[in-house]
């Protein structure tokens, strides 16, 4: 009986920890983002119409100003930023490419809006987009 209880507890903690685990690598910190792409201020119209270089330059601003996006619904994010062109586990998560690897060994990066169960923004991360 003790082994069964221990197994249940172990499974519970494994599921809880994996819920916040990013299976395709850790997100970048604010410092890493600014070092890699700079720190241009967020401009809604420029982001919406811009290319990946424009978006990448604003990634730090979006990350540091993510409070402006928290609690917004997916439809509001798409209205502000335009159609998503990245992919994070499913197309429900708004994800915007900021760098595409040119070769097989090059990384691709995206801004990802993590969601609650009712599809409201819970967090914003800069995450490696994988090729799986």
Secondary structure per residue as TSV (DSSP state, phi and psi in degrees):
chain	resnum	aa	ss	phi	psi
A	1	X	-	360.0	-40.0
A	2	X	H	-63.1	-37.8
A	3	X	H	-65.7	-38.3
A	4	X	H	-64.9	-44.6
A	5	X	H	-63.1	-43.4
A	6	X	H	-62.2	-40.3
A	7	X	H	-63.7	-43.8
A	8	X	H	-62.2	-43.6
A	9	X	H	-64.0	-42.8
A	10	X	H	-62.2	-43.6
A	11	X	H	-63.6	-43.3
A	12	X	H	-58.3	-48.9
A	13	X	H	-68.6	-33.1
A	14	X	H	-64.0	-44.7
A	15	X	H	-66.0	-42.1
A	16	X	H	-62.8	-45.5
A	17	X	H	-67.7	-38.6
A	18	X	H	-71.0	-20.1
A	19	X	H	-62.9	-31.7
A	20	X	T	-101.7	2.7
A	21	X	-	-83.4	134.8
A	22	X	-	-96.1	102.6
A	23	X	T	-59.6	-24.5
A	24	X	T	-106.2	33.3
A	25	X	-	105.5	161.1
A	26	X	-	-77.5	147.1
A	27	X	-	-70.2	158.7
A	28	X	-	-79.2	147.4
A	29	X	-	-79.0	167.7
A	30	X	H	-58.9	-40.3
A	31	X	H	-63.8	-44.8
A	32	X	H	-63.1	-39.3
A	33	X	H	-65.6	-46.1
A	34	X	H	-65.9	-37.3
A	35	X	H	-65.8	-37.2
A	36	X	H	-81.4	-41.9
A	37	X	H	-123.6	-2.8
A	38	X	-	91.8	-166.5
A	39	X	-	-139.8	46.9
A	40	X	-	-65.5	144.2
A	41	X	-	-67.4	150.9
A	42	X	-	-70.2	131.1
A	43	X	-	-132.1	109.5
A	44	X	H	-52.9	-49.8
A	45	X	H	-69.7	-37.1
A	46	X	H	-68.7	-37.9
A	47	X	H	-64.6	-46.9
A	48	X	H	-62.1	-40.5
A	49	X	H	-96.7	-12.8
A	50	X	-	-79.3	172.5
A	51	X	-	-93.9	-173.8
A	52	X	H	-63.2	-33.9
A	53	X	H	-64.6	-42.1
A	54	X	H	-63.2	-46.0
A	55	X	H	-63.2	-43.0
A	56	X	H	-60.2	-41.3
A	57	X	H	-63.5	-27.7
A	58	X	H	-92.7	-4.5
A	59	X	H	-58.4	-41.7
A	60	X	H	-63.0	-42.8
A	61	X	H	-62.9	-40.7
A	62	X	H	-65.7	-42.4
A	63	X	H	-65.4	-45.3
A	64	X	H	-75.1	-23.3
A	65	X	T	-105.8	26.1
A	66	X	G	-63.2	-17.4
A	67	X	G	-58.5	-28.5
A	68	X	G	-66.7	-22.2
A	69	X	T	-101.1	-20.0
A	70	X	T	-62.4	134.9
A	71	X	T	87.6	-11.2
A	72	X	-	-74.8	149.4
A	73	X	B	-79.6	159.3
A	74	X	H	-53.7	-43.7
A	75	X	H	-60.8	-34.9
A	76	X	H	-69.0	-39.3
A	77	X	H	-62.8	-44.4
A	78	X	H	-66.7	-32.6
A	79	X	H	-67.9	-39.7
A	80	X	H	-74.4	-45.3
A	81	X	H	-104.7	-9.3
A	82	X	-	92.2	-175.2
A	83	X	S	-67.3	136.3
A	84	X	-	-72.6	143.5
A	85	X	-	-125.0	5.7
A	86	X	-	-102.7	-174.5
A	87	X	-	-150.0	128.9
A	88	X	S	-136.4	95.8
A	89	X	S	66.4	-40.2
A	90	X	S	-156.8	167.4
A	91	X	T	-79.1	2.6
A	92	X	T	-70.0	-37.5
A	93	X	S	-76.8	121.8
A	94	X	-	-66.3	123.7
A	95	X	E	-137.4	133.9
A	96	X	E	-124.9	121.2
A	97	X	E	-66.8	136.4
A	98	X	E	-123.0	-13.9
A	99	X	E	-158.9	128.9
A	100	X	-	-112.0	129.0
A	101	X	-	-63.8	136.3
A	102	X	S	-81.7	-33.3
A	103	X	S	-119.6	177.0
A	104	X	T	-61.7	-29.2
A	105	X	T	-98.5	3.4
A	106	X	-	-90.8	144.4
A	107	X	-	-84.4	151.6
A	108	X	E	-117.2	141.5
A	109	X	E	-127.1	152.3
A	110	X	E	-147.2	155.3
A	111	X	E	-90.6	126.1
A	112	X	E	-120.4	133.9
A	113	X	E	-102.1	106.2
A	114	X	E	-76.4	146.7
A	115	X	E	-122.1	155.1
A	116	X	-	-82.7	177.6
A	117	X	T	-62.8	-26.7
A	118	X	T	-96.1	21.4
A	119	X	S	61.0	42.5
A	120	X	B	-111.2	148.3
A	121	X	E	-66.4	127.6
A	122	X	E	-108.1	-28.3
A	123	X	E	-163.8	161.8
A	124	X	E	-127.6	130.4
A	125	X	E	-133.7	159.4
A	126	X	E	-106.9	119.2
A	127	X	E	-133.4	145.3
A	128	X	E	-72.5	126.7
A	129	X	E	-87.9	125.7
A	130	X	-	-102.0	169.1
A	131	X	-	-101.1	10.8
A	132	X	-	-61.7	360.0
